[in-house]
Amino acid sequence: MNKLPLEGMRVIEMGQIVAGPAAGLILADMGADVIKVEPPDAGTASRPGNQRNGSFYYLNRNKRAIVLDLAKPEGRDIAMRLIRSADVLIENMAPGTMDRLGLGYARVHEENPRLVYCSLKGYLKGPYELRPLMDEAGQMASGLAYMTGPPGRPMRAGASIVDIGAATYAVVGVLAALLERQTTGQGQHVTGGLFETALFYVGQHMSTTQMTGEDVAPMLQARSGPNRRGRAIYDLFDCKDGKQVFIGIVSDAQWQRLCSTFGLEDLAEDPKLKHDTGRGQERDMLMMRIGQAVGAYDSAQVVDMLVRADVTVAPVNTPRSVMEDPHVAAEGRLLPVQIGSVAGRLPPLPYESNAYRFSVRRSAAETPGEHTAEVLQELGFSREEVEDLARKAIVRGRGLAG
């Protein structure tokens, strides 16, 4: 395999919680030298965004980590030296924080005109641009939670999809800026918005409500009742072993194969049920009949039967059980990685290339500042100078005093 596409690129990540670290993770997995800058209280209860929990170990592999006190002038001077050596800066600080630290885009651009400066914020430019926003609030404000939950009970998705999505789209912008830099020689400021990411997800429903002139019903409500929309059979079914499977009939041919698999010939032969529109009108009866047939088998049997029949089906997994799924357990689907004291397995970036493969080149830093001395010496500091900075509590790291 050839080298990773971003080898030779240096990225400074001033990220916390999910969005900033997720952007750094993508670039790090693609080969960039990502240096994560953490505050002096990193890893403590007072700094939840940098605690060493499961999320931290997932989002911070393949990075080096330093601790730097940006509240002190010497710390900010070191940060600027780091930035001068970098191709990309990632930050998801509260609005205005980087400017107050003297590390805002205008100032940094003067020092390193080729730098691509990536910010992740709650909102992009507009009336709300100075408001803070978190993933769940973004899902609520955008209409995404309304579409996800049952009527009257907006519900967030079960993962940080807005944070990670905003990071992913911002990285698309970063890669485009790096490509453009080859022509212009100049960097640029790329900003990803959490709210706008959630709004982008809801775009298909915004389009529908404008086309019809009516409110769009939540997805769960939309599959039943007189105003039902979507596929007639596209739902969960209980199995004999107490587990559930999802079955989705997406064509008339699949409908026939489902009926044949479960011995429902009378339904297959009913002309009223030949097409999805007719099946939708008889949905309650069909759900009962299919539910009875499915309920006679264990979930693994149902999945096997319908896979062989080429019918859309999926087991309902948990984060624990999905790791034992044959596809997930196959070579390359999960990367071996250290999760604290546990030897674990976690997903790589969700794309493949025939030119390279992803790997864990280093696990997330167990100790805040694990690479502080190493990085500072690369910047030209002597070991004695690094030790002096540690005694002054400007930096912190493994093997350093203070």
C-alpha positions in Angstrom: 0.0 0.0 0.0 1.2 3.6 -0.7 1.5 6.2 1.9 -1.5 7.9 3.4 -2.7 11.0 1.4 -2.0 13.6 4.1 1.4 12.4 5.2 3.7 15.5 5.6 0.8 17.7 6.6 0.8 19.2 10.2 -2.5 20.0 11.9 -2.8 21.9 15.2 -6.1 20.9 17.0 -7.4 23.1 19.7 -10.5 21.0 20.0 -12.7 19.7 22.8 -15.7 17.4 23.3 -16.7 16.0 19.9 -16.7 18.3 16.9 -13.1 19.6 17.0 -11.6 16.2 17.9 -13.7 14.5 15.2 -12.3 16.9 12.5 -8.8 16.2 13.9 -9.5 12.4 13.8 -10.4 12.4 10.1 -7.2 14.3 9.2 -5.1 12.1 11.5 -6.5 8.9 10.1 -5.6 10.2 6.6 -2.0 10.6 7.7 -1.6 14.1 8.9 0.6 14.8 12.0 -2.2 16.1 14.3 -0.9 17.8 17.5 -3.7 18.1 20.0 -3.4 21.1 22.4 -5.0 20.5 25.7 -5.5 22.9 28.7 -3.6 22.5 32.0 -6.6 20.8 33.7 -7.1 18.3 30.9 -8.3 14.9 32.1 -9.9 16.3 35.3 -13.6 16.5 36.3 -13.4 20.3 35.8 -12.7 19.8 32.1 -15.4 17.2 30.9 -14.5 17.9 27.2 -11.0 16.3 27.7 -11.8 13.6 30.2 -10.3 10.2 29.3 -13.6 8.3 28.6 -14.7 6.1 25.8 -15.5 9.0 23.5 -12.0 10.5 24.0 -10.2 7.3 23.1 -12.3 7.0 20.0 -11.8 10.5 18.7 -8.2 11.1 19.5 -6.2 8.2 18.0 -3.3 8.9 15.7 -2.6 12.3 17.4 0.2 13.6 19.5 -0.9 15.5 22.6 0.6 18.5 24.4 -0.6 20.6 27.4 -0.3 24.4 27.0 -1.7 27.2 29.2 -3.1 29.6 26.7 -4.1 32.0 29.5 -0.4 32.9 29.8 1.5 35.1 27.3 4.3 32.5 27.1 1.7 29.8 26.3 0.2 31.9 23.5 3.7 32.5 22.1 4.3 28.8 22.0 0.9 28.2 20.3 1.8 30.8 17.6 5.2 29.0 17.0 3.2 25.8 16.6 0.8 27.5 14.2 3.6 28.9 12.1 4.8 25.3 11.4 1.3 24.1 10.5 -0.8 23.5 7.4 -4.1 23.4 9.2 -5.5 24.7 12.5 -8.7 23.3 14.0 -10.6 25.0 16.8 -14.1 24.7 18.3 -13.8 27.2 21.1 -16.7 29.4 22.2 -17.3 32.3 19.8 -14.8 35.0 20.3 -12.4 33.0 22.4 -9.6 32.6 19.8 -9.7 36.3 19.1 -9.4 37.1 22.8 -6.3 34.8 22.9 -4.7 36.6 20.0 -5.1 33.5 17.9 -8.0 34.5 15.7 -7.9 34.1 12.0 -6.8 37.6 11.1 -3.9 37.5 13.4 -2.9 34.0 12.5 -3.1 34.7 8.8 -0.5 37.4 9.2 1.9 34.9 10.7 1.1 32.0 8.4 -0.7 33.1 5.2 -0.7 29.5 3.9 -2.5 28.1 6.9 -6.0 26.7 6.5 -7.9 27.8 9.6 -10.9 25.5 10.4 -13.5 26.7 13.0 -16.4 24.7 14.2 -19.2 26.8 15.7 -22.8 26.4 16.8 -24.1 28.7 14.0 -22.6 30.1 10.8 -22.9 33.9 10.0 -26.3 35.4 10.8 -28.4 36.6 13.8 -27.4 33.6 15.9 -23.7 33.4 15.1 -22.6 34.3 18.7 -24.9 31.8 20.4 -23.4 28.6 21.8 -25.0 25.4 20.6 -24.5 21.7 21.3 -25.4 18.7 19.3 -28.7 17.9 20.9 -29.9 21.5 20.8 -29.0 21.6 17.1 -31.2 18.6 16.5 -34.0 20.2 18.3 -33.7 23.7 16.7 -33.4 22.3 13.1 -36.5 20.1 13.2 -34.4 16.9 13.1 -35.5 15.8 16.5 -39.1 16.5 15.6 -38.7 14.2 12.6 -37.0 11.5 14.6 -39.3 11.0 17.6 -42.9 10.1 17.8 -45.5 12.9 17.6 -45.2 15.2 20.6 -41.9 13.6 21.7 -39.0 15.0 19.7 -36.0 12.7 20.1 -32.3 13.1 19.5 -30.4 10.5 17.5 -28.4 8.0 19.5 -25.0 9.4 18.4 -23.4 12.8 18.1 -24.4 13.0 14.4 -24.5 16.8 14.3 -21.0 17.2 15.9 -19.5 14.5 13.7 -21.4 15.7 10.6 -20.3 19.3 11.1 -16.7 18.1 11.5 -16.9 16.0 8.3 -18.3 18.8 6.2 -15.7 21.2 7.6 -13.0 18.7 6.6 -14.4 18.7 3.1 -13.9 22.4 3.1 -10.3 22.0 4.5 -9.4 19.6 1.8 -10.8 21.9 -0.9 -8.8 24.8 0.7 -5.6 22.7 0.6 -6.2 21.9 -3.0 -6.8 25.6 -3.9 -3.7 26.6 -2.0 -1.6 24.7 -4.5 -2.7 27.3 -7.0 -3.0 30.5 -4.9 -0.4 29.8 -2.3 -2.8 31.2 0.3 -4.8 29.5 3.0 -8.4 30.5 4.0 -10.8 30.4 6.9 -13.3 27.4 6.7 -16.1 27.3 9.2 -18.5 24.4 9.9 -21.8 25.0 11.6 -23.6 22.5 13.9 -27.0 24.0 13.3 -26.5 24.2 9.5 -25.4 20.6 9.5 -28.6 19.5 11.2 -30.5 21.8 8.8 -28.9 20.1 5.8 -30.1 16.7 7.1 -33.6 18.1 7.3 -33.5 19.6 3.8 -35.4 16.7 2.2 -38.3 17.4 4.6 -38.1 21.1 4.1 -38.4 20.5 0.3 -41.5 18.2 0.9 -43.3 20.7 3.1 -42.8 23.5 0.5 -43.9 21.2 -2.4 -47.1 20.1 -0.6 -47.8 23.2 1.4 -48.4 21.1 4.5 -46.5 20.2 7.7 -44.4 17.0 7.4 -45.3 14.4 10.0 -42.6 12.8 12.1 -41.2 9.7 10.5 -42.7 7.3 13.1 -46.2 8.8 12.6 -45.8 8.8 8.8 -46.0 5.0 8.5 -49.5 4.6 9.9 -52.9 6.3 9.7 -54.9 7.8 6.8 -52.1 10.1 5.8 -49.4 7.4 5.8 -46.4 8.0 3.6 -43.4 5.8 2.8 -43.3 2.1 2.4 -46.1 0.0 3.7 -43.9 -2.6 5.2 -40.8 -0.9 6.6 -40.8 -1.6 10.3 -39.6 -3.6 13.3 -40.9 -7.1 14.1 -40.5 -9.1 17.3 -38.9 -12.5 17.1 -39.2 -15.7 19.2 -36.0 -15.0 21.1 -37.2 -11.6 22.3 -35.0 -9.7 19.8 -36.2 -7.5 16.9 -35.5 -7.3 13.2 -36.1 -4.6 10.7 -37.8 -5.7 7.5 -38.2 -3.3 4.6 -40.2 -4.2 1.5 -38.9 -1.9 -1.2 -40.4 -3.6 -4.4 -43.3 -5.8 -5.4 -40.8 -8.6 -6.1 -39.6 -8.4 -2.6 -43.1 -8.6 -1.4 -43.6 -11.8 -3.3 -40.4 -13.3 -1.9 -41.3 -12.4 1.7 -44.7 -14.1 1.3 -43.1 -17.2 -0.2 -40.5 -17.3 2.6 -43.1 -17.3 5.4 -45.8 -19.3 3.7 -48.2 -16.3 3.2 -49.4 -17.5 -0.2 -52.9 -16.0 0.3 -51.4 -12.6 0.7 -49.1 -13.0 -2.3 -52.1 -14.0 -4.5 -54.3 -11.1 -3.3 -54.5 -8.6 -6.2 -55.2 -5.8 -3.8 -51.8 -6.3 -2.3 -49.8 -6.5 -5.5 -48.5 -3.0 -5.2 -47.3 -0.9 -2.3 -50.3 1.5 -2.4 -52.7 -1.4 -1.8 -50.5 -2.8 0.9 -50.4 0.5 2.6 -54.2 0.5 2.8 -54.1 -2.9 4.5 -51.0 -2.1 6.6 -52.5 -3.0 10.1 -53.6 -6.4 8.9 -50.3 -7.1 7.1 -48.3 -6.0 10.1 -50.2 -8.5 12.3 -49.9 -11.3 9.8 -46.2 -10.8 9.1 -45.6 -10.3 12.8 -47.1 -13.6 13.6 -45.0 -15.4 10.9 -41.8 -13.7 12.0 -42.5 -14.3 15.7 -42.3 -18.1 15.1 -38.5 -17.8 14.5 -35.4 -16.5 16.3 -34.0 -13.3 15.0 -30.9 -14.9 13.5 -33.2 -17.3 11.6 -35.3 -14.5 10.2 -32.3 -12.6 9.0 -30.8 -15.7 7.4 -34.1 -16.6 5.7 -34.7 -13.1 4.3 -31.1 -12.6 3.2 -31.3 -15.8 1.2 -34.6 -14.5 -0.3 -33.0 -11.2 -1.2 -35.4 -9.2 1.1 -34.1 -6.1 2.9 -33.6 -7.1 6.6 -31.4 -6.2 9.5 -31.0 -7.3 13.1 -31.4 -4.7 15.8 -28.0 -4.6 17.4 -26.5 -2.8 20.4 -23.0 -1.2 20.5 -21.8 -4.4 22.2 -23.6 -7.0 20.0 -22.7 -5.3 16.7 -19.0 -6.0 17.3 -19.8 -9.7 17.0 -21.6 -9.3 13.7 -19.8 -11.3 11.0 -19.4 -8.3 8.8 -18.0 -6.1 11.6 -15.8 -8.9 12.9 -14.3 -9.4 9.4 -10.7 -8.3 8.9 -10.3 -4.6 8.5 -13.7 -3.6 9.6 -12.5 -2.6 13.1 -9.1 -1.3 14.1 -7.2 -2.6 17.1 -6.8 0.2 19.6 -6.0 0.8 23.2 -9.0 2.2 25.1 -7.5 3.1 28.5 -6.4 -0.2 29.9 -8.5 -2.2 27.5 -7.3 -3.7 24.2 -10.3 -2.7 22.0 -11.5 -2.5 18.5 -13.1 0.7 16.9 -14.3 1.7 13.5 -12.0 3.4 10.9 -13.2 6.1 8.6 -16.1 4.7 6.6 -14.5 4.7 3.2 -12.0 2.5 1.4 -9.3 3.2 -1.2 -7.3 0.8 -3.3 -4.2 2.9 -2.7 -3.9 2.8 1.1 -5.5 1.3 4.2 -6.2 2.9 7.6 -4.5 1.9 10.8 -3.9 3.0 14.3 -0.4 4.4 14.3 -0.7 5.6 17.9 -3.5 5.2 20.4 -5.0 8.3 22.1 -2.7 9.9 24.7 -3.4 8.2 28.0 -1.7 11.1 29.8 -2.4 14.7 29.0 0.8 16.2 27.6 2.3 12.8 26.6 4.2 14.4 23.7 4.8 17.9 25.1 8.6 17.6 25.3 8.9 15.9 22.0 6.8 18.5 20.1 8.5 21.5 21.8 12.0 20.2 21.0 10.9 19.9 17.4 10.0 23.6 17.5 13.6 24.4 18.6 13.3 24.5 22.4 16.1 22.8 24.3 15.3 20.3 27.0 16.3 22.8 29.6 13.9 25.4 28.2 11.1 22.8 28.2 11.8 21.9 31.8 11.8 25.6 32.7 8.4 26.1 31.0 7.0 23.1 33.0 8.3 24.6 36.3 6.4 27.8 35.4 3.3 25.7 34.7 3.1 27.0 31.1 3.4 23.5 29.8 2.8 20.1 31.3 3.7 16.7 30.1 5.1 13.2 30.7 8.5 13.3 32.4 8.4 17.0 33.1 8.5 18.7 36.5 5.5 20.6 37.8 
